[in-house]
Each structure stands twice: as structure tokens, then as C-alpha cells.
Amino acid sequence: MKLPVIKHLTEFIAENDVDFVLETIETLEALTEVPSLKDEELDVIGELISNMYGAVEVSKLVQDGMPQKEALNTFMKRVLGSIDK
């Protein structure tokens, strides 16, 4: 996950609509089923999907009233905490 990408996508969601990102996630998930994709390509798609899901989560925190910077930090701490376990 890349924090600058999540931040940018969070701003996109605020300016537009979360449905754009959710539909893009669905499209990318469908692409992962293409049998001819190489592992590197699947890794890139997976990274994009995880960043988009992260942006959706951060966006929810911001909508609940948390400042964006705090929401980003809270989300990354949660991610890093789950990795450590």
C-alpha cells in the first residue's frame, strides 16, 4: 500500500463519488481472472485494488468526522498492526 496513492484516491472520492472507485475495484477483480496474466501483472492489479480499498476505508473515516491526516494515520497503523500479528 502506498500512502500518497491512498491520499490521492481519498481526495478523488471526496470530489466525485465512492461508487467510481468501487466499480473500478470490481473491474480490476474481474481482470484477475484472465488466465494469461503474468504474476507481475497480477501483483500490480492487486496493489491497485488494495490502495483503492484503503482509500474507501479512509474516506469512511473522514465522512465520520475525522480529519484526513488523522484518518490516513489511523488506517496505516491498523494495516501495519495487522501485518505484525
Contact map, one row per residue, 1 for C-alpha under 8 A:
1110010000000000000000000000000000000000000000100110010000000000000000000000000000000
1111110000000000000000000000000000000000000000000010000000000000000000000000000000000
1111111000000000000000000000000000000000000000000000000000000000000000010001000000000
0111111100000000000000000000000000000000000000000000000000000000000000000000000000000
0111111110000000000000000000000000000000000000000010000000000000000000000000000000000
1111111111000000000000000000000000000000000000000011011000000000000000000000000000000
0011111111100000000000000000000000000000000000000000001000000000000000010000000000000
0001111111110000000000000000000000000000000000000000000000000000000000000000000000000
0000111111111000000000000000000000000000000000000001001000000000000000000000000000000
0000011111111100000000000000000000000000000000000000001101100000000000000000000000000
0000001111111110000000000000000000000000000000000000000000000000000000000000000000000
0000000111111111100000000000000000000000000000000000000000000000000000000000000000000
0000000011111111110110000000000000000000000000000000000100100000000000000000000000000
0000000001111111110000000000000000000000000000000000000000100000000000000000000000000
0000000000111111100000000000000000000000000000000000000000000000000000000000000000000
0000000000011111110100000000000000000000000000000000000000000000000000000000000000000
0000000000011111111110000000000000000000000000000000000000000000000000000000000000000
0000000000001101111111000000000000000000000000000000000100000000000000000000000000000
0000000000000000111111100000000000000000000000000000000000000000000000000000000000000
0000000000001001111111110000000000000000000000000000000000000000000000000000000000000
0000000000001000111111111000000000000000000000000001000100000000000000000000000000000
0000000000000000011111111100000000000000000000000001000000000000000000000000000000000
0000000000000000001111111110000000000000000000000000000000000000000000000000000000000
0000000000000000000111111111000000000000000000000000000000000000000000000000000000000
0000000000000000000011111111100000000000000000001001100000000000000000000000000000000
0000000000000000000001111111110000000000000000000000000000000000000000000000000000000
0000000000000000000000111111111000000000000000000000000000000000000000000000000000000
0000000000000000000000011111111100000000000010001000000000000000000000000000000000000
0000000000000000000000001111111110000000000000001000000000000000000000000000000000000
0000000000000000000000000111111111000000000000000000000000000000000000000000000000000
0000000000000000000000000011111111000000000000000000000000000000000000000000000000000
0000000000000000000000000001111111101000010010000000000000000000000000000000000000000
0000000000000000000000000000111111100000000000000000000000000000000000000000000000000
0000000000000000000000000000011111111000000000000000000000000000000000000000000000000
0000000000000000000000000000000111111000000000000000000000000000000000000000000000000
0000000000000000000000000000000001111100000000000000000000000000000000000000000000000
0000000000000000000000000000000101111110110000000000000000000000000000000000000000000
0000000000000000000000000000000000011111110000000000000000000000000000000000000000000
0000000000000000000000000000000000001111111000000000000000000000000000000000000000000
0000000000000000000000000000000000000111111100000000000000000000000000000000000000000
0000000000000000000000000000000000001111111110000000000000000000000000000000000000000
0000000000000000000000000000000100001111111111000000000000000000000000000000000000000
0000000000000000000000000000000000000011111111100000000000000000000000000000000000000
0000000000000000000000000000000000000001111111110000000000000000000000000000000000000
0000000000000000000000000001000100000000111111111000000000000000000000000000000000000
0000000000000000000000000000000000000000011111111100000000000000000000000000000000000
1000000000000000000000000000000000000000001111111110000000000000000000000000000000000
0000000000000000000000000000000000000000000111111111000000000000000000000000000000000
0000000000000000000000001001100000000000000011111111100000000000000000000000000000000
1000000000000000000000000000000000000000000001111111110000000000000000000000000000000
1100110000000000000000000000000000000000000000111111111000000000000000000000000000000
0000010010000000000011001000000000000000000000011111111100000000000000000000000000000
0000000000000000000000001000000000000000000000001111111110000000000000000000000000000
1000010000000000000000000000000000000000000000000111111111000000000000000010000000000
0000011011000000000000000000000000000000000000000011111111100000000000000000000000000
0000000001001000010010000000000000000000000000000001111111110000000000000000000000000
0000000000000000000000000000000000000000000000000000111111111000000000000010000000000
0000000001000000000000000000000000000000000000000000011111111100000100110010000000000
0000000001001100000000000000000000000000000000000000001111111110000000000000000000000
0000000000000000000000000000000000000000000000000000000111111111000000000000000000000
0000000000000000000000000000000000000000000000000000000011111111110000100000000000000
0000000000000000000000000000000000000000000000000000000001111111111100100000000000000
0000000000000000000000000000000000000000000000000000000000111111110000000000000000000
0000000000000000000000000000000000000000000000000000000000011111110000000000000000000
0000000000000000000000000000000000000000000000000000000000001111111000000000000000000
0000000000000000000000000000000000000000000000000000000000001111111101100000000000000
0000000000000000000000000000000000000000000000000000000000000100111111100000000000000
0000000000000000000000000000000000000000000000000000000001000100011111110000000000000
0000000000000000000000000000000000000000000000000000000000000000001111111000000000000
0000000000000000000000000000000000000000000000000000000000000000011111111100000000000
0000000000000000000000000000000000000000000000000000000001001100011111111110000000000
0010001000000000000000000000000000000000000000000000000001000000000111111111000000000
0000000000000000000000000000000000000000000000000000000000000000000011111111100000000
0000000000000000000000000000000000000000000000000000000000000000000001111111110000000
0000000000000000000000000000000000000000000000000000010011000000000000111111111000000
0010000000000000000000000000000000000000000000000000000000000000000000011111111100000
0000000000000000000000000000000000000000000000000000000000000000000000001111111110000
0000000000000000000000000000000000000000000000000000000000000000000000000111111111000
0000000000000000000000000000000000000000000000000000000000000000000000000011111111100
0000000000000000000000000000000000000000000000000000000000000000000000000001111111110
0000000000000000000000000000000000000000000000000000000000000000000000000000111111111
0000000000000000000000000000000000000000000000000000000000000000000000000000011111111
0000000000000000000000000000000000000000000000000000000000000000000000000000001111111
0000000000000000000000000000000000000000000000000000000000000000000000000000000111111
0000000000000000000000000000000000000000000000000000000000000000000000000000000011111
